[in-house]
Amino acid sequence: MIETPRLTLIPLTLEQLHLHLANKYELEQTLGLQKGYRQAVEPVRSIIVYFTIPRLQDPALDPLFHTMWLAIDRAKKQFVAEAKFKGEPDETGTIEIGYGTYPGLHRQGYMTEMVNGMVTWARQQPGVRRVVADTEAENVASQKVLEKNGFRLFDQIENMLWWEISL
């Protein structure tokens, strides 16, 4: 669990991931939260089914680097955003992060705060020396999230921009 000024970031267990996919607010009920904007939609749904769940079932992998993390707005008592690392650090100490805010909750600073919390957590993990992220060239909002968190642009491949922060 990670605490930021407004948010509590929780890494989902395998059971919680299944509830997340069910989309029936059972996950909120088990955690005592209000119904909100949370939805497991594509492509996140496929990522959970085909990558996240199988990796959580592998005891050799660290689940915190493979699971979905959800952000809870403590005042509203509801989920507002999600993020995940895409695996443990590679041989260079690099991990990749992906993230998204739920529809209806854009431009409220949730993603900037969540990414900050995730990067702060990553900074404390052994072997992590760099975090990278990609954004589409047209996704200015996502680029601003990264810039506000100290990421710098280091590459572009077609319409994808690659960002990094050294820890």
Contact map, one row per residue, 1 for C-alpha under 8 A:
11100001111000000000000000000000000000000000000000000000000000000000000000000000000000000000000000000000000000000000000000000000000000000000000000000000000000000000000
11110001110000000000000000000000000000000000000000000000000000000000000000000000000000000000000000000000000000000000110010000000000000000000000000000000000000000000000
11111111100000000000000000000000000000000000000000000000000000000000000000000000000000000000000000000000000000000000100000000000000000000000000000000000000000000000000
01111111100000000000000000000000000000000000000000000000000000000000000000000000000000000000000000000000000000001100100000000000000000000000000000000000000000000000000
00111110000000000000000000000000000000000000000000000000000000000000000000000000000000000000000000000000000000000000000000000000000000000000000000000000000000000000000
00111111000000000000000000000000000000000000000000000000000000000000000011100000000000000000000000000000000000000000000000000000000000000000000000000000000000000000000
00111111100000000000000000000000000000000000000000000000000000000000001111000000000000000000000000000000000000001100000000000000000000000000000000000000000000000000000
11110111110000000000000000000000000000000000000000000000000000000000001111000000000000000000000000000000000000000000000000000000000000000000000000000000000000000000000
11110011111000000000000000000000000000000000000000000000000000000000111100000000000000000000000000000000000000000100100000000000000000000000000000000000000000000000000
11000001111100000000000000000000000000000000000000000000000000000000111100000000000000000000000000000000000000000000000000000000000000000000000000000000000000000000000
10000000111110000000000000000000000000000000000000000000000000010011110000000000000000000000000000000000000000000000000000000000000000000000000000000000000000000000000
00000000011111111000000000000000000000000000000000000000000000000011110000000000000000000000000000000000000000000000000000000000000000000000000000000000000000000000000
00000000001111111000000000000000000000000000000000000000000000000010000000000000000000000000000000000000000000000000000000000000000000000000000000000000000000000000000
00000000000111111100000000000000000000000000000000001001100000000000000000000000000000000000000000000000000000000000000000000000000000000000000000000000000000000000000
00000000000111111110000000000000000000000000000000000000000000000000000000000000000000000000000000000000000000000000000000000000000000000000000000000000000000000000000
00000000000111111111000000100000000000000000000000000000000000000000000000000000000000000000000000000000000000000000000000000000000000000000000000000000000000000000000
00000000000111111111100000000000000000000000000100001000000000000001000000000000000000000000000000000000000000000000000000000000000000000000000000000000000000000000000
00000000000001111111110000000000000000000000000000000000000000000000000000000000000000000000000000000000000000000000000000000000000000000000000000000000000000000000000
00000000000000111111111111100000000000000000000000000000000000000000000000000000000000000000000000000000000000000000000000000000000000000000000000000000000000000000000
00000000000000011111111011100000000000110000000000000000000000000000000000000000000000000000000000000000000000000000000000000000000000000000000000000000000000000000000
00000000000000001111111000000000000000010000100000000000000000000000000000000000000000000000000000000000000000000000000000000000000000000000000000000000000000000000000
00000000000000000111111111000000000000000000000000000000000000000000000000000000000000000000000000000000000000000000000000000000000000000000000000000000000000000000000
00000000000000000011111111000000000001110000000000000000000000000000000000000000000000000000000000000000000000000000000000000000000000000000000000000000000000000000000
00000000000000000010011111100000000000000000000000000000000000000000000000000000000000000000000000000000000000000000000000000000000000000000000000000000000000000000000
00000000000000000011011111111000001000000000000000000000000000000000000000000000000000000000000000000000000000000000000000000000000000000000000000000000000000000000000
00000000000000000011011111111100000000000000000000000000000000000000000000000000000000000000000000000000000000000000000000000000000000000000000000000000000000000000000
00000000000000010011000111111110000000000000000000000000000000000000000000000000000000000000000000000000000000000000000000000000000000000000000000000000000000000000000
00000000000000000000000011111111111000000000000000000000000000000000000000000100000000000000000000000000000000000000000000000000000000000000000000000000000000000000000
00000000000000000000000011111111110000000000000000000000000000000000000000000000000000000000000000000000000000000000000000000000000000000000000000000000000000000000000
00000000000000000000000001111111100000000000000000000000000000000000000000000000000000000000000000000000000000000000000000000000000000000000000000000000000000000000000
00000000000000000000000000111111100000000000000000000000000000000000000000000000000000000000000000000000000000000000000000000000000000000000000000000000000000000000000
00000000000000000000000000011111110000000000000000000000000000000000000000000000000000000000000000000000000000000000000000000000000000000000000000000000000000000000000
00000000000000000000000000011111111000000000000000000000000000000000000000001110000000000000000000000000000000000000000000000000000000000000000000000000000000000000000
00000000000000000000000000011001111100000000000000000000000000000000000000011100000000000000000000000000000000000000000000000000000000000000000000000000000000000000000
00000000000000000000000010010000111111000000000000000000000000000000000000000100000000000000000000000000000000000000000000000000000000000000000000000000000000000000000
00000000000000000000000000000000011111000000000000000000000000000000000000000111000000000000000000000000000000000000000000000000000000000000000000000000000000000000000
00000000000000000000000000000000001111100000000000000000000000000000000000000011000000000000000000000111100000000000000000000000000000000000000000000000000000000000000
00000000000000000000001000000000001111110000000000000000000000000000000000000011100000000000000000000100000000000000000000000000000000000000000000000000000000000000000
00000000000000000001001000000000000011111000000000000000000000000000000000000000000000000000000000000100000000000000000000000000000000000000000000000000000000000000000
00000000000000000001101000000000000001111101100000000000000000000000000000000000000000000000000000000000000000000000000000000000000000000000000000000000000000000000000
00000000000000000000000000000000000000111111100000000000000000000000000000000000000000000000000000000000000000000000000000000000000000000000000000000000000000000000000
00000000000000000000000000000000000000011111110000000000000000000000000000000000000000000000000000000000000000000000000000000000000000000000000000000000000000000000000
00000000000000000000000000000000000000001111111000000000000000000000000000000000000000000000000000000000000000000000000000000000000000000000000000000000000000000000000
00000000000000000000000000000000000000011111111100000000000000000000000000000000000000000000000000000000000000000000000000000000000000000000000000000000000000000000000
00000000000000000000100000000000000000011111111110000000000000000000000000000000000000000000000000000000000000000000000000000000000000000000000000000000000000000000000
00000000000000000000000000000000000000000111111111100000000000000000000000000000000000000000000000000000000000000000000000000000000000000000000000000000000000000000000
00000000000000000000000000000000000000000011111111110000000000000000000000000000000000000000000000000000000000000000000000000000000000000000000000000000000000000000000
00000000000000001000000000000000000000000001111111111000000000000001000000000000000000000000000000000000000000000000000000000000000000000000000000000000000000000000000
00000000000000000000000000000000000000000000111111111100000000000000000000000000000000000000000000000000000000000000000000000000000000000000000000000000000000000000000
00000000000000000000000000000000000000000000011111111100000000000000000000000000000000000000000000000000000000000000000000000000000000000000000000000000000000000000000
00000000000000000000000000000000000000000000011111111110000000000000000000000000000000000000000000000000000000000000000000000000000000000000000000000000000000000000000
00000000000000000000000000000000000000000000001111111111000000000111000000000000000000000000000000000000000000000000000000000000000000000000000000000000000000000000000
00000000000001001000000000000000000000000000000111111111100000000010000000000000000000000000000000000000000000000000000000000000000000000000000000000000000000000000000
00000000000000000000000000000000000000000000000011111111110000000000000000000000000000000000000000000000000000000000000000000000000000000000000000000000000000000000000
00000000000000000000000000000000000000000000000000111111110010100100000000000000000000000000000000000000000000000000000000000000000000000000000000000000000000000000000
00000000000001000000000000000000000000000000000000011111111011100110000000000000000000000000000000000000000000000000000000000000000000000000000000000000000000000000000
00000000000001000000000000000000000000000000000000001111111000000000000000000000000000000000000000000000000000000000000000000000000000000000000000000000000000000000000
00000000000000000000000000000000000000000000000000000111111110000000000000000000000000000000000000000000000000000000000000000000000000000000000000000000000000000000000
00000000000000000000000000000000000000000000000000000001111111000000000000000000000000000000000000000000000000000000000000000000000000000000000000000000000000000000000
00000000000000000000000000000000000000000000000000000000011111000000000000000000000000000000000000000000000000000000000000000000000000000000000000000000000000000000000
00000000000000000000000000000000000000000000000000000011011111100100000000000000000000010000000000000000000000000000000000000000000000000000000000000000000000000000000
00000000000000000000000000000000000000000000000000000001001111111100000000000000000000010000000000000000000000000000000000000000000000000000000000000000000000000000000
00000000000000000000000000000000000000000000000000000011000011111110000000000000000000000000000000000000000000000000000000000000000000000000000000000000000000000000000
00000000001000000000000000000000000000000000000000000000000001111110000000000000000010000000000000000000000000000000000000000000000000000000000000000000000000000000000
00000000000000000000000000000000000000000000000000000000000001111110000000000000000111110000000000000000000000000000000000000000000000000000000000000000000000000000000
00000000000000000000000000000000000000000000000000010011000011111111000000000000000111110000000000000000000000000000000000000000000000000000000000000000000000000000000
00000000001110000000000000000000000000000000000000011001000000111111100000000000000110000000000000000000000000000000000000000000000000000000000000000000000000000000000
00000000001100001000000000000000000000000000000100010000000000000111110000000000011110000000000000000000000000000000000000000000000000000000000000000000000000000000000
00000000111100000000000000000000000000000000000000000000000000000011111000000000011100000000000000000000000000000000000000000000000000000000000000000000000000000000000
00000000111100000000000000000000000000000000000000000000000000000001111100000011111000000000000000000000000000000000000000000000000000000000000000000000000000000000000
00000011110000000000000000000000000000000000000000000000000000000000111110000011110000000000000000000000000000000100000000000000000000000000000000000000000000000000000
00000011110000000000000000000000000000000000000000000000000000000000011111001111100000000000000000000000000000000000000000000000000000000000000000000000000000000000000
00000111000000000000000000000000000000000000000000000000000000000000001111111111000000000000000000000000000000000000000000000000000000000000000000000000000000000000000
00000111000000000000000000000000000000000000000000000000000000000000000111111100000000000000000000000000000000000000000000000000000000000000000000000000000000000000000
00000100000000000000000000000000000000000000000000000000000000000000000011111000000000000000000000000000000000000000000000000000000000000000000000000000000000000000000
00000000000000000000000000000000010000000000000000000000000000000000000011111100000000000000000000000000000000000000000000000000000000000000000000000000000000000000000
00000000000000000000000000000000110000000000000000000000000000000000000111111110000000000000000000000000000000000000000000000000000000000000000000000000000000000000000
00000000000000000000000000010000111100000000000000000000000000000000000111011111000000000000000000000000000000000000000000000000000000000000000000000000000000000000000
00000000000000000000000000000000100111000000000000000000000000000000011110001111100000000000000000000000000000000000000000000000000000000000000000000000000000000000000
00000000000000000000000000000000000111000000000000000000000000000000011110000111110000000000000000001100100001000000000000000000000000000000000000000000000000000000000
00000000000000000000000000000000000001000000000000000000000000000000011100000011111000000000000000111100000001100100000000000000000000000000000000000000000000000000000
00000000000000000000000000000000000000000000000000000000000000000001111000000001111100000000000000111100000000000000000000000000000000000000000000000000000000000000000
00000000000000000000000000000000000000000000000000000000000000000001110000000000111110000000000011110000000000000110000000000000000000000000000000000000000000000000000
00000000000000000000000000000000000000000000000000000000000000001111100000000000011111000000000011100000000000000000000000000000000000000000000000000000000000000000000
00000000000000000000000000000000000000000000000000000000000000011111000000000000001111110000001111000000000000000000000000000000000000000000000000000000000000000000000
00000000000000000000000000000000000000000000000000000000000000001100000000000000000111110000001111000000000000000000000000000000000000000000000000000000000000000000000
00000000000000000000000000000000000000000000000000000000000000001100000000000000000011111000001100000000000000000000000000000000000000000000000000000000000000000000000
00000000000000000000000000000000000000000000000000000000000011001100000000000000000011111100001000000000000000000000000000000000000000000000000000000000000000000000000
00000000000000000000000000000000000000000000000000000000000000000000000000000000000000111111111000000000000000000000000000000011000000000000000000000000000000000000000
00000000000000000000000000000000000000000000000000000000000000000000000000000000000000011111111000000000000000000000000000000000000000000000000000000000000000000000000
00000000000000000000000000000000000000000000000000000000000000000000000000000000000000001111110000000000000000000000000000000000000000000000000000000000000000000000000
00000000000000000000000000000000000000000000000000000000000000000000000000000000000000001111110000000000000000000000000000000000100000000000000000000000000000000000000
00000000000000000000000000000000000000000000000000000000000000000000000000000000000000001111111000000000000000000000000000000011110000000000000000000000000000000000000
00000000000000000000000000000000000000000000000000000000000000000000000000000000000000001111111100000000000000000000000000000001111100000000000000000000000000000000000
00000000000000000000000000000000000000000000000000000000000000000000000000000000000011111100111110000000000000000000000000000001011100000000000000000000000000000000000
00000000000000000000000000000000000000000000000000000000000000000000000000000000000011100000011111000000000000000000000000000000001110000000000000000000000000000000000
00000000000000000000000000000000000000000000000000000000000000000000000000000000001111000000001111100000000000000000000000000000001110000000000000000000000000000000000
00000000000000000000000000000000000000000000000000000000000000000000000000000000001111000000000111110000000000000000000000000000000011000000000000000000000000000000000
00000000000000000000000000000000000000000000000000000000000000000000000000000000111100000000000011111000000000100010000000000000000000000000000000000000000000000000000
00000000000000000000000000000000000000000000000000000000000000000000000000000000111000000000000001111100000000100000000000000000000000000000000000000000000000000000000
00000000000000000000000000000000000000000000000000000000000000000000000000000001110000000000000000111110110001100000000000000000000000000000000000000000000000000000000
00000000000000000000000000000000000011100000000000000000000000000000000000000001110000000000000000011111110000000000000000000000000000000000000000000000000000000000000
00000000000000000000000000000000000010000000000000000000000000000000000000000000000000000000000000001111110000000000000000000000000000000000000000000000000000000000000
00000000000000000000000000000000000010000000000000000000000000000000000000000000000000000000000000000111110000000000000000000000000000000000000000000000000000000000000
00000000000000000000000000000000000010000000000000000000000000000000000000000001000000000000000000001111111101000000000000000000000000000000000000000000000000000000000
00000000000000000000000000000000000000000000000000000000000000000000000000000000000000000000000000001111111111000000000000000000000000000000000000000000000000000000000
00000000000000000000000000000000000000000000000000000000000000000000000000000000000000000000000000000000111111000000000000000000000000000000000000000000000000000000000
00000000000000000000000000000000000000000000000000000000000000000000000000000000000000000000000000000000111111000000000000000000000000000000000000000000000000000000000
00000000000000000000000000000000000000000000000000000000000000000000000000000000000000000000000000000000011111111000000000000000000000000000000000000000000000000000000
00000000000000000000000000000000000000000000000000000000000000000000000000000001100000000000000000001000111111111100000000000000000000000000000000000000000000000000000
00000000000000000000000000000000000000000000000000000000000000000000000000000000100000000000000000111000000011111110000000000000000000000000000010000000000000000000000
00000000000000000000000000000000000000000000000000000000000000000000000000000000000000000000000000000000000011111111000000000000000000000000000011011000000000000000000
00010010000000000000000000000000000000000000000000000000000000000000000000000000000000000000000000000000000011111111100000000000000000000000000000000000000000000000000
00010010100000000000000000000000000000000000000000000000000000000000001000000000101000000000000000000000000001111111110000000000000000000000000000000000000000000000000
00000000000000000000000000000000000000000000000000000000000000000000000000000000001000000000000000100000000000111111111000000000000000000000000011001000000000000000000
00000000000000000000000000000000000000000000000000000000000000000000000000000000000000000000000000000000000000011111111100000000000000000000000000001000000000000000000
01110000100000000000000000000000000000000000000000000000000000000000000000000000000000000000000000000000000000001111111110000000000000000000000000000000000000000000000
01000000000000000000000000000000000000000000000000000000000000000000000000000000000000000000000000000000000000000111111111000000000000000000000000000000000000000000000
00000000000000000000000000000000000000000000000000000000000000000000000000000000000000000000000000000000000000000011111111100000001000000000000000000000000000000000000
00000000000000000000000000000000000000000000000000000000000000000000000000000000000000000000000000000000000000000001111111110000000000000000000000000000000000000000000
01000000000000000000000000000000000000000000000000000000000000000000000000000000000000000000000000000000000000000000111111111000000000000000000000000000000000000000000
00000000000000000000000000000000000000000000000000000000000000000000000000000000000000000000000000000000000000000000011111111001001000000000000000000000000000000000000
00000000000000000000000000000000000000000000000000000000000000000000000000000000000000000000000000000000000000000000001111111001100000000000000000000000000000000000001
00000000000000000000000000000000000000000000000000000000000000000000000000000000000000000000000000000000000000000000000111111101000000000000000000000000000000000000000
00000000000000000000000000000000000000000000000000000000000000000000000000000000000000000000000000000000000000000000000011111111000000000000000000000000000000000000000
00000000000000000000000000000000000000000000000000000000000000000000000000000000000000000000000000000000000000000000000000011111000000000000000000000000000000000000000
00000000000000000000000000000000000000000000000000000000000000000000000000000000000000001000100000000000000000000000000000001111100000000000000000000000000000000000000
00000000000000000000000000000000000000000000000000000000000000000000000000000000000000001000111000000000000000000000000001111111111000000000000000000000000000000000001
00000000000000000000000000000000000000000000000000000000000000000000000000000000000000000001110000000000000000000000000000100011111000000000000000000000000000000000011
00000000000000000000000000000000000000000000000000000000000000000000000000000000000000000000111000000000000000000000000000000001111100000000000000000000000000000001111
00000000000000000000000000000000000000000000000000000000000000000000000000000000000000000000011110000000000000000000001001000001111110000000000000000000000000000001111
00000000000000000000000000000000000000000000000000000000000000000000000000000000000000000000011110000000000000000000000000000000011111000000000000000000000000000111100
00000000000000000000000000000000000000000000000000000000000000000000000000000000000000000000000111000000000000000000000000000000001111100000000000000000000000000111000
00000000000000000000000000000000000000000000000000000000000000000000000000000000000000000000000001000000000000000000000000000000000111110000000000000000000000011110000
00000000000000000000000000000000000000000000000000000000000000000000000000000000000000000000000000000000000000000000000000000000000011111010011000000000000000011100000
00000000000000000000000000000000000000000000000000000000000000000000000000000000000000000000000000000000000000000000000000000000000001111110000000000000000000111000000
00000000000000000000000000000000000000000000000000000000000000000000000000000000000000000000000000000000000000000000000000000000000000111111000000000000000000111000000
00000000000000000000000000000000000000000000000000000000000000000000000000000000000000000000000000000000000000000000000000000000000000011111000000000000000000100000000
00000000000000000000000000000000000000000000000000000000000000000000000000000000000000000000000000000000000000000000000000000000000000111111111000000000000000000000000
00000000000000000000000000000000000000000000000000000000000000000000000000000000000000000000000000000000000000000000000000000000000000001111111100000000000000000000000
00000000000000000000000000000000000000000000000000000000000000000000000000000000000000000000000000000000000000000000000000000000000000000011111110000000000000000000000
00000000000000000000000000000000000000000000000000000000000000000000000000000000000000000000000000000000000000000000000000000000000000100011111111000000000000000000000
00000000000000000000000000000000000000000000000000000000000000000000000000000000000000000000000000000000000000000000000000000000000000100011111111100000000000000000000
00000000000000000000000000000000000000000000000000000000000000000000000000000000000000000000000000000000000000000000000000000000000000000001111111110000000000000000000
00000000000000000000000000000000000000000000000000000000000000000000000000000000000000000000000000000000000000110010000000000000000000000000111111111000000000000000000
00000000000000000000000000000000000000000000000000000000000000000000000000000000000000000000000000000000000000010010000000000000000000000000011111111111000000000010000
00000000000000000000000000000000000000000000000000000000000000000000000000000000000000000000000000000000000000000000000000000000000000000000001111111111000000000000000
00000000000000000000000000000000000000000000000000000000000000000000000000000000000000000000000000000000000000010000000000000000000000000000000111111110000000000000000
00000000000000000000000000000000000000000000000000000000000000000000000000000000000000000000000000000000000000010011000000000000000000000000000011111110000000000000000
00000000000000000000000000000000000000000000000000000000000000000000000000000000000000000000000000000000000000000000000000000000000000000000000001111111000000000000100
00000000000000000000000000000000000000000000000000000000000000000000000000000000000000000000000000000000000000000000000000000000000000000000000001111111100000000011100
00000000000000000000000000000000000000000000000000000000000000000000000000000000000000000000000000000000000000000000000000000000000000000000000001100111110000000011100
00000000000000000000000000000000000000000000000000000000000000000000000000000000000000000000000000000000000000000000000000000000000000000000000000000011111000001111000
00000000000000000000000000000000000000000000000000000000000000000000000000000000000000000000000000000000000000000000000000000000000000000000000000000001111100001111000
00000000000000000000000000000000000000000000000000000000000000000000000000000000000000000000000000000000000000000000000000000000000000000000000000000000111110001110000
00000000000000000000000000000000000000000000000000000000000000000000000000000000000000000000000000000000000000000000000000000000000000000000000000000000011111111100000
00000000000000000000000000000000000000000000000000000000000000000000000000000000000000000000000000000000000000000000000000000000000000000000000000000000001111111100000
00000000000000000000000000000000000000000000000000000000000000000000000000000000000000000000000000000000000000000000000000000000000000000000000000000000000111110000000
00000000000000000000000000000000000000000000000000000000000000000000000000000000000000000000000000000000000000000000000000000000000000011100000000000000000111111000000
00000000000000000000000000000000000000000000000000000000000000000000000000000000000000000000000000000000000000000000000000000000000001111000000000000000000111111100000
00000000000000000000000000000000000000000000000000000000000000000000000000000000000000000000000000000000000000000000000000000000000001111000000000000000111110111110000
00000000000000000000000000000000000000000000000000000000000000000000000000000000000000000000000000000000000000000000000000000000000111100000000000000000111110011111000
00000000000000000000000000000000000000000000000000000000000000000000000000000000000000000000000000000000000000000000000000000000000111000000000001000011111000001111100
00000000000000000000000000000000000000000000000000000000000000000000000000000000000000000000000000000000000000000000000000000000011110000000000000000011110000000111110
00000000000000000000000000000000000000000000000000000000000000000000000000000000000000000000000000000000000000000000000000000000011100000000000000000111000000000011111
00000000000000000000000000000000000000000000000000000000000000000000000000000000000000000000000000000000000000000000000000000000111000000000000000000000000000000001111
00000000000000000000000000000000000000000000000000000000000000000000000000000000000000000000000000000000000000000000000000100001111000000000000000000000000000000000111
